Amino acid sequence: MTGSLNVIGYGIAALGPGIGVGLVFAAYIQATARQPESAGLTRTYMFMGFAVVEALALLGLVLAFAIK
């Protein structure tokens, strides 16, 4: 078997951030639909949550190639 198992591990680990991003945006859409006047405040929290989830995904990508 040739190749790097780190890349396969990252592919599997990318499912978590993918689900996390979906949950963040779903929560924003639901909050905005329930109370449209709070869209400005919840948009800020949406971008903060998105940034944290994506930072973890990028950290996993870097570690997959750094451990190799």
TORFIFI-584469 format. One record per residue: residue number from 1; residue in one letter; y, x, z of N, C-alpha, C, O in turn. Coordinates in pm, 1 decimal, always signed. Layout:
# residues N
SITE, resi, resn, npy, npx, npz, capy, capx, capz, cpy, cpx, cpz, opy, opx, opz
SITE, NUM, A, Y, X, Z, Y, X, Z, Y, X, Z, Y, X, Z
...
This chain:
# residues 68
SITE, resi, resn, npy, npx, npz, capy, capx, capz, cpy, cpx, cpz, opy, opx, opz
SITE, 1, M, -117.7, +84.4, +0.0, +0.0, +0.0, +0.0, +124.1, +89.0, +0.0, +140.2, +174.8, +86.7
SITE, 2, T, +208.6, +68.0, -95.3, +328.8, +149.1, -105.1, +450.2, +63.8, -73.5, +444.1, -59.0, -79.6
SITE, 3, G, +559.3, +128.6, -40.1, +682.6, +56.6, -9.2, +716.4, +69.7, +137.5, +647.3, +137.8, +213.4
SITE, 4, S, +820.6, +5.3, +175.0, +866.9, +14.4, +312.0, +851.0, -120.6, +382.2, +898.4, -223.5, +334.0
SITE, 5, L, +785.4, -117.6, +493.6, +769.6, -241.4, +570.8, +899.9, -282.5, +639.3, +914.1, -397.2, +681.7
SITE, 6, N, +995.3, -189.3, +650.3, +1124.4, -223.7, +709.4, +1196.4, -329.9, +627.6, +1259.6, -420.1, +682.5
SITE, 7, V, +1186.2, -318.1, +497.4, +1253.8, -413.8, +410.0, +1188.5, -551.2, +420.7, +1257.7, -652.9, +418.2
SITE, 8, I, +1058.6, -555.1, +432.4, +988.6, -682.8, +452.1, +1027.2, -741.9, +586.3, +1048.3, -862.6, +597.7
SITE, 9, G, +1036.5, -657.7, +687.5, +1078.6, -705.1, +819.8, +1218.1, -761.9, +818.0, +1245.0, -863.0, +882.9
SITE, 10, Y, +1307.9, -697.8, +744.0, +1444.0, -751.8, +734.8, +1444.5, -884.5, +660.0, +1519.2, -975.4, +696.1
SITE, 11, G, +1363.7, -896.4, +558.2, +1355.9, -1022.4, +484.7, +1314.1, -1136.9, +573.9, +1367.4, -1247.3, +563.4
SITE, 12, I, +1219.7, -1111.4, +661.0, +1176.8, -1214.4, +756.1, +1284.6, -1237.6, +861.8, +1309.1, -1351.3, +902.3
SITE, 13, A, +1348.9, -1129.6, +906.1, +1452.5, -1141.7, +1009.4, +1578.6, -1208.7, +955.7, +1658.7, -1258.9, +1034.6
SITE, 14, A, +1598.4, -1211.1, +825.8, +1716.9, -1275.6, +767.5, +1708.2, -1426.7, +775.4, +1808.0, -1495.2, +753.5
SITE, 15, L, +1591.6, -1479.7, +806.2, +1578.4, -1624.8, +821.6, +1659.2, -1674.5, +941.3, +1717.8, -1782.5, +935.4
SITE, 16, G, +1662.8, -1598.0, +1048.3, +1737.5, -1637.9, +1168.2, +1885.8, -1655.6, +1142.6, +1940.2, -1761.8, +1172.8
SITE, 17, P, +1953.5, -1555.1, +1087.8, +2095.4, -1573.6, +1056.1, +2119.9, -1683.4, +952.9, +2222.4, -1751.5, +958.3
SITE, 18, G, +2028.1, -1700.8, +860.4, +2043.2, -1808.3, +762.4, +2042.3, -1944.6, +828.4, +2122.9, -2031.5, +795.0
SITE, 19, I, +1951.6, -1962.7, +921.4, +1946.3, -2087.9, +996.8, +2069.2, -2100.6, +1085.5, +2124.8, -2209.5, +1099.8
SITE, 20, G, +2111.9, -1989.5, +1145.2, +2229.8, -1991.7, +1232.2, +2355.8, -2032.3, +1158.3, +2435.6, -2110.4, +1210.0
SITE, 21, V, +2374.8, -1980.1, +1037.4, +2491.9, -2016.7, +957.2, +2486.6, -2165.0, +923.6, +2588.4, -2233.9, +929.0
SITE, 22, G, +2368.8, -2213.9, +889.2, +2353.9, -2356.2, +860.1, +2389.0, -2443.0, +978.3, +2452.7, -2547.0, +962.1
SITE, 23, L, +2348.4, -2401.9, +1097.2, +2380.3, -2478.1, +1218.2, +2528.6, -2475.3, +1251.0, +2584.7, -2575.4, +1295.4
SITE, 24, V, +2592.5, -2360.1, +1229.1, +2736.2, -2349.0, +1256.1, +2815.2, -2442.8, +1165.3, +2902.3, -2516.0, +1212.4
SITE, 25, F, +2785.5, -2441.0, +1037.0, +2858.1, -2526.7, +943.6, +2823.7, -2674.3, +964.0, +2910.1, -2760.4, +947.7
SITE, 26, A, +2699.0, -2704.3, +999.2, +2661.0, -2842.9, +1025.8, +2735.2, -2896.8, +1147.4, +2778.9, -3011.9, +1147.8
SITE, 27, A, +2749.5, -2813.5, +1250.8, +2822.8, -2856.5, +1369.5, +2969.9, -2878.7, +1337.9, +3031.1, -2971.5, +1390.7
SITE, 28, Y, +3027.4, -2794.6, +1252.5, +3167.4, -2813.2, +1214.0, +3187.0, -2942.8, +1135.6, +3281.4, -3017.6, +1161.1
SITE, 29, I, +3099.4, -2968.5, +1041.9, +3110.7, -3090.1, +961.7, +3095.3, -3213.5, +1049.5, +3168.5, -3311.1, +1033.3
SITE, 30, Q, +3001.3, -3209.3, +1141.7, +2980.6, -3323.5, +1230.8, +3100.4, -3343.5, +1323.1, +3142.3, -3457.0, +1345.7
SITE, 31, A, +3155.6, -3235.9, +1376.2, +3271.6, -3248.0, +1465.3, +3393.3, -3299.3, +1390.5, +3470.3, -3379.0, +1444.0
SITE, 32, T, +3411.2, -3254.3, +1267.3, +3524.9, -3300.0, +1188.1, +3508.3, -3446.0, +1147.3, +3606.2, -3520.5, +1141.4
SITE, 33, A, +3386.2, -3486.7, +1119.6, +3361.8, -3626.0, +1082.7, +3384.8, -3719.2, +1201.1, +3433.1, -3831.1, +1184.2
SITE, 34, R, +3350.1, -3672.7, +1321.0, +3368.9, -3757.6, +1439.1, +3514.4, -3764.8, +1483.5, +3560.8, -3869.7, +1528.2
SITE, 35, Q, +3585.7, -3654.4, +1471.5, +3724.6, -3650.4, +1518.4, +3806.5, -3564.2, +1421.5, +3822.8, -3444.1, +1443.5
SITE, 36, P, +3857.5, -3625.4, +1315.3, +3925.0, -3548.3, +1209.7, +4050.7, -3474.2, +1256.8, +4086.1, -3371.8, +1198.3
SITE, 37, E, +4117.7, -3522.5, +1359.3, +4240.5, -3455.2, +1403.1, +4214.4, -3321.9, +1471.6, +4307.4, -3243.5, +1490.7
SITE, 38, S, +4090.4, -3294.8, +1508.6, +4059.3, -3166.2, +1572.2, +4004.4, -3065.2, +1471.2, +3946.6, -2964.1, +1511.2
SITE, 39, A, +4021.1, -3090.1, +1343.5, +3964.6, -3001.7, +1240.5, +4023.3, -2861.1, +1247.5, +3951.9, -2763.5, +1224.1
SITE, 40, G, +4151.9, -2849.1, +1279.2, +4214.1, -2716.6, +1286.2, +4156.0, -2631.1, +1396.5, +4131.5, -2512.2, +1376.5
SITE, 41, L, +4133.7, -2690.0, +1512.5, +4077.7, -2616.0, +1625.6, +3931.9, -2579.8, +1601.0, +3890.0, -2466.9, +1626.9
SITE, 42, T, +3855.0, -2675.8, +1551.0, +3712.8, -2646.9, +1530.0, +3690.6, -2552.6, +1412.1, +3587.5, -2485.6, +1406.6
SITE, 43, R, +3783.5, -2545.5, +1318.6, +3770.9, -2451.8, +1206.0, +3775.9, -2308.1, +1256.6, +3703.8, -2221.5, +1206.9
SITE, 44, T, +3861.0, -2283.4, +1355.1, +3869.5, -2149.4, +1413.0, +3737.4, -2109.9, +1476.8, +3689.4, -1998.1, +1458.0
SITE, 45, Y, +3678.8, -2202.0, +1552.4, +3549.9, -2173.9, +1615.6, +3438.4, -2157.4, +1513.0, +3345.1, -2079.8, +1533.6
SITE, 46, M, +3448.6, -2231.2, +1402.1, +3348.8, -2218.6, +1296.8, +3351.0, -2077.3, +1238.6, +3245.9, -2015.5, +1221.3
SITE, 47, F, +3470.0, -2026.3, +1208.6, +3478.2, -1891.9, +1150.5, +3435.3, -1784.9, +1250.5, +3375.5, -1684.5, +1211.6
SITE, 48, M, +3464.7, -1804.9, +1377.6, +3419.7, -1708.7, +1478.4, +3267.4, -1707.9, +1488.2, +3206.4, -1601.1, +1494.1
SITE, 49, G, +3206.4, -1824.1, +1489.9, +3060.4, -1832.5, +1495.5, +2995.1, -1774.5, +1371.7, +2892.8, -1706.5, +1379.9
SITE, 50, F, +3055.6, -1802.2, +1256.2, +3003.6, -1748.4, +1130.6, +3010.1, -1595.6, +1130.8, +2916.6, -1529.2, +1086.1
SITE, 51, A, +3120.2, -1540.3, +1181.1, +3136.5, -1394.3, +1183.8, +3033.7, -1329.3, +1275.7, +2979.3, -1223.9, +1242.7
SITE, 52, V, +3006.7, -1390.3, +1389.4, +2908.9, -1333.3, +1482.8, +2769.3, -1335.6, +1421.4, +2696.3, -1236.8, +1429.4
SITE, 53, V, +2732.1, -1446.7, +1360.6, +2598.7, -1457.8, +1300.8, +2583.3, -1358.8, +1185.4, +2479.5, -1293.8, +1173.1
SITE, 54, E, +2684.5, -1347.1, +1101.8, +2676.4, -1254.5, +989.9, +2677.8, -1109.1, +1036.5, +2614.9, -1023.9, +973.8
SITE, 55, A, +2747.7, -1079.9, +1144.1, +2747.2, -943.5, +1197.4, +2606.9, -904.9, +1243.6, +2564.0, -791.2, +1224.2
SITE, 56, L, +2536.3, -998.3, +1304.1, +2398.9, -969.4, +1345.8, +2308.1, -947.6, +1225.1, +2219.0, -862.8, +1228.7
SITE, 57, A, +2330.5, -1024.0, +1118.4, +2250.1, -1005.5, +997.4, +2277.4, -868.7, +934.9, +2184.3, -800.4, +892.2
SITE, 58, L, +2402.9, -829.0, +929.5, +2436.2, -698.1, +872.1, +2385.1, -584.6, +959.5, +2344.4, -480.3, +908.3
SITE, 59, L, +2386.9, -603.9, +1090.1, +2331.1, -503.3, +1180.1, +2181.1, -486.2, +1155.2, +2130.0, -374.2, +1155.8
SITE, 60, G, +2112.3, -595.5, +1133.7, +1970.7, -587.5, +1102.0, +1945.0, -516.0, +971.6, +1848.4, -440.5, +960.5
SITE, 61, L, +2030.1, -538.4, +871.8, +2016.4, -470.9, +743.2, +2036.2, -319.9, +757.5, +1961.3, -240.8, +700.1
SITE, 62, V, +2136.2, -281.8, +833.4, +2163.4, -138.5, +855.1, +2047.9, -73.5, +930.1, +2006.2, +37.4, +896.6
SITE, 63, L, +1996.9, -141.4, +1030.3, +1886.0, -83.5, +1106.3, +1758.1, -73.1, +1024.4, +1679.4, +19.5, +1043.4
SITE, 64, A, +1737.2, -167.8, +933.1, +1618.7, -161.0, +848.4, +1618.2, -35.0, +761.8, +1513.1, +24.6, +738.2
SITE, 65, F, +1736.0, +4.9, +715.1, +1741.6, +125.3, +632.3, +1760.2, +251.9, +716.1, +1722.3, +360.3, +671.7
SITE, 66, A, +1817.3, +240.9, +835.5, +1837.5, +358.5, +919.4, +1707.4, +405.3, +982.3, +1687.4, +525.4, +1000.2
SITE, 67, I, +1620.0, +314.2, +1015.4, +1491.4, +351.0, +1077.1, +1397.1, +409.0, +974.1, +1307.3, +486.2, +1007.8
SITE, 68, K, +1416.6, +372.7, +850.6, +1331.7, +422.8, +741.4, +1334.8, +570.8, +737.2, +1269.7, +631.5, +652.2
